[in-house]
Every structure is written in C-alpha cells, then in structure tokens.
Amino acid sequence: MEKFFIYKMNPEPLDLILFRGSDVISRTVEEAEQIGIGLSDYSHVGVIISGEMLPNIKELKKDVLYVWESTVNKNRYGVQIRELNTVTEKYVGDIYLAKLITNPWNFEVSLRSEIINKLIQFHEIFGRRTYEFSLFNLLATIIPKLRWLRNEYDKISDFFTSGVRIGMEECKKEWLFCSELVVLLYKNLGIYPPEIDERDIAPVDFTGIRYPELNIFKDFVPMRRTR
C-alpha cells in the first residue's frame, strides 16, 4: 500500500493545483519537460473552484472545493470537475498547491457575480472537451521550433471544423491538454493576459521557468507527498 503525507493547507477558489504522477502519461510529460525545458517537477495541473462558482451544475455543493481539470480517469476522458478531497486521497503521486498572489475571488466580494457568470460561460464552451495527449503537440509545446508545423496543422484542422470561440481567444479543437484548460480559464478571468498562447504552456511552465509572467503565485508547496 502506498504511504504518503497529507499537509494541512488552506486552498482557495482559483488557486492552482499541480501534480507529479507515476503513470505512463505523467512519466512521458515529465521526461519531455526534462529534455526540452530542464525541469520536470509537474506533469499535470488544474484549478481549484468551489461549488458556489458554478451554480448551473446542480451536483456541486456550494461550500465544497473541487478540482477543475482536463485529465484521464476511469469515469471520464477530458475536462471534468472532481471533489478536492477525493483527488488528494486517491491520486497516486505528489500534489502541490500554488496560491495566487492576487486572487480576484477574494479581492472584491461584489465582483463575484461577474466571475460566476464568466465561469458559467466558460463551462458551457469547454466543459465537455476531451483530454488531449498528442506526443507531437506536447513536443511542440516544449520545443518552439516545432510550433510552426503545429500551427499550420491547426489552421487546416480549423478550416474543416465548426467549433466556436465565444468572447475569448479562439479555441476550435474539441480536446484540451491540462495546462491549456488552466491558461484559458485564467485568461477568461483576466488573471493572465490574452496574448499568452495556451498551446505553448506545459505544466512546469507555471513556475515561470520559461515565461516569468506565468508565475503569479506565492509559492509552490506540497499538499500530499509520497514517501
């Protein structure tokens, strides 16, 4: 049986949650990050939300924290929302918390209704996207010289699809890598600037190792660590 420590943390809505796993996909992401970036601390990311933020989803409990992510598990292959406690208890690997330096959810309570409306719209657009694990796209994320080829492929793909991007940067494809979902969500709320291309961001990039403007967090501290 796996042994692990669970640290007492104080996660809040819109904080970032990061993972370092041991499954095949996690190891592949970490290996690619190590080769292309030189750091492989994280293989997966998500955003913490509360049920209050998505009142359109009746199954969510108002005062419970959840992880909004694009991942693979036995119940779903793609964008999904799972209870934070369940994730921390069942995940095989290490989990880290990165708290926002300036969290708009706490900044001004009167703005919460605006944030809720934006998240409802975001969920309507991206809530059912499938998870993407394309080795080529992962390499293009990590190796800038490959991005032109990925971009050309995306142009051709977009020409034959009818996907829509509503009120935010265009994202026609029906699948999303975990870090793409996080960047899109943060851009939608104005936490990240719109010019950041979500396709170029790997999980480890949230540390600011390649793009300093992405590190808008107080620190990266363990929530759950294996031994």
C-alpha positions in Angstrom: 0.0 0.0 0.0 1.3 3.4 -0.9 2.4 5.6 2.1 2.0 9.4 1.9 1.8 12.6 3.9 -1.1 15.0 3.6 -0.2 18.5 4.6 -2.6 20.9 6.3 -3.1 23.6 3.7 -5.7 26.3 3.0 -6.6 26.1 -0.7 -8.9 28.7 -2.0 -11.0 29.0 -5.2 -8.9 29.8 -8.3 -5.6 28.6 -6.7 -3.5 26.3 -8.9 -3.1 22.7 -8.0 -0.2 20.7 -9.6 0.6 17.0 -9.7 3.6 14.8 -10.2 2.4 11.3 -11.1 3.8 7.9 -11.8 1.6 6.6 -14.6 2.7 6.4 -18.3 1.2 9.7 -19.4 2.7 11.5 -16.4 6.2 10.0 -16.9 6.0 10.9 -20.6 5.2 14.5 -19.8 7.9 14.7 -17.2 10.5 13.2 -19.5 9.6 15.6 -22.3 9.8 18.6 -19.9 13.1 17.5 -18.6 14.6 17.1 -22.0 13.1 20.3 -23.6 12.9 22.6 -20.6 15.3 21.2 -18.0 12.7 21.0 -15.2 10.2 18.2 -14.7 8.6 18.8 -11.3 5.0 18.7 -12.5 3.1 16.5 -15.0 -0.5 17.8 -14.5 -2.3 20.9 -13.4 -5.8 22.0 -12.5 -7.7 24.9 -10.9 -9.4 24.8 -7.5 -13.0 26.0 -7.6 -16.0 26.0 -5.2 -19.5 24.7 -6.0 -20.7 28.3 -5.5 -18.8 29.3 -8.7 -20.9 27.1 -10.9 -24.5 27.2 -9.7 -25.6 25.8 -13.1 -24.2 22.4 -12.1 -26.7 21.0 -9.5 -24.4 18.2 -8.4 -21.9 20.7 -7.0 -22.2 21.6 -3.3 -21.9 25.3 -2.6 -19.3 25.1 0.2 -17.2 22.2 -1.2 -13.9 22.7 -3.0 -13.3 20.9 -6.4 -10.6 20.5 -9.0 -11.4 21.6 -12.5 -9.1 19.8 -14.8 -8.6 18.0 -18.1 -7.4 14.5 -17.4 -8.0 10.8 -17.8 -9.7 8.5 -15.2 -12.0 5.5 -15.3 -15.1 7.7 -15.4 -14.2 10.4 -17.9 -11.6 11.2 -20.6 -11.4 15.0 -20.7 -12.5 18.2 -18.9 -14.1 17.3 -15.5 -14.7 18.6 -12.0 -13.9 16.4 -9.0 -14.0 16.9 -5.3 -10.6 18.1 -4.0 -10.7 15.7 -1.0 -11.3 12.8 -3.3 -8.4 13.8 -5.6 -5.9 14.3 -2.7 -6.9 10.9 -1.2 -6.8 8.8 -4.3 -4.1 10.3 -6.5 -1.0 8.2 -7.0 1.8 10.7 -6.7 2.6 14.1 -5.3 0.3 17.1 -5.2 1.3 20.8 -4.8 -0.6 24.0 -4.2 0.2 27.3 -5.7 -1.8 30.2 -4.1 -2.5 33.2 -6.2 -0.7 36.4 -5.1 -3.8 38.4 -6.1 -6.9 36.3 -6.1 -9.9 38.1 -7.8 -12.3 35.9 -5.9 -11.1 37.4 -2.6 -10.2 40.9 -3.9 -13.7 42.3 -4.1 -16.7 40.3 -3.0 -19.0 42.5 -5.1 -17.2 41.2 -8.2 -18.0 37.5 -7.5 -21.3 37.6 -9.5 -19.2 38.7 -12.6 -16.7 35.9 -12.0 -19.5 33.4 -11.7 -21.1 34.5 -15.0 -17.8 34.2 -16.7 -17.2 30.7 -15.3 -20.7 29.5 -16.3 -20.0 30.7 -19.9 -16.6 29.1 -19.8 -18.1 25.8 -18.7 -20.6 25.9 -21.4 -17.8 26.2 -24.0 -15.1 24.0 -22.6 -16.9 21.8 -20.0 -17.2 18.8 -22.3 -13.9 18.9 -24.2 -11.9 15.7 -24.3 -8.4 15.3 -23.0 -5.6 15.6 -25.5 -2.4 13.6 -25.3 -0.6 14.0 -28.6 3.1 13.4 -28.3 3.7 15.8 -31.3 1.7 18.6 -29.7 3.5 18.0 -26.4 6.8 18.3 -28.1 5.7 21.5 -29.9 4.7 22.9 -26.5 8.1 22.3 -25.2 10.3 22.9 -28.4 9.5 26.3 -30.0 11.0 25.2 -33.4 8.2 22.7 -33.9 5.3 25.2 -33.3 5.1 26.5 -36.8 4.3 23.0 -38.0 1.7 22.6 -35.3 0.2 25.9 -36.1 -0.1 25.0 -39.8 -1.8 21.8 -38.9 -4.2 23.7 -36.6 -5.1 26.1 -39.4 -6.0 23.2 -41.7 -7.9 21.5 -38.9 -9.8 24.7 -38.1 -10.8 25.0 -41.7 -12.7 21.7 -41.6 -14.3 22.2 -38.1 -17.1 24.3 -37.0 -16.0 24.9 -33.4 -16.6 28.3 -31.8 -14.7 30.6 -29.5 -17.1 32.8 -27.7 -15.8 36.0 -26.0 -12.3 34.7 -25.7 -9.4 33.7 -27.9 -10.4 31.2 -30.5 -10.1 27.5 -29.5 -12.0 25.4 -32.0 -10.5 22.0 -31.2 -12.5 19.5 -29.2 -9.7 18.4 -26.9 -7.6 20.2 -24.4 -4.3 19.4 -22.6 -4.5 20.1 -18.8 -2.3 23.3 -18.9 -4.3 24.6 -21.9 -7.5 24.5 -19.8 -5.9 26.3 -16.9 -4.4 29.1 -19.1 -7.8 29.5 -21.0 -9.6 29.8 -17.6 -7.1 32.3 -16.2 -7.3 34.4 -19.4 -11.1 34.4 -19.3 -11.0 35.9 -15.8 -8.2 38.4 -16.7 -5.7 36.7 -14.4 -3.4 36.0 -17.4 -3.1 38.5 -20.4 -4.9 37.4 -23.6 -1.7 37.3 -25.7 -0.4 34.1 -23.9 -0.9 31.1 -26.2 -2.2 28.3 -24.2 -0.8 25.8 -26.6 2.7 26.8 -25.7 2.4 26.1 -22.0 3.4 22.9 -20.2 2.6 22.1 -16.6 6.1 23.1 -15.3 5.8 26.5 -17.1 3.5 27.8 -14.3 6.7 28.1 -12.2 7.9 30.8 -14.6 10.9 28.9 -15.7 10.4 30.0 -19.4 7.8 32.6 -19.1 8.2 34.7 -15.9 4.8 36.4 -16.4 3.1 33.0 -15.7 4.3 32.8 -12.1 1.7 34.8 -10.3 1.8 32.6 -7.3 3.1 33.0 -3.7 4.8 29.6 -3.6 4.6 26.0 -4.7 4.0 24.0 -1.5 3.2 20.3 -1.1 -0.4 19.2 -0.3 0.3 15.5 -0.5 3.7 13.8 -0.8 4.6 10.2 -1.2 7.4 8.6 0.7 
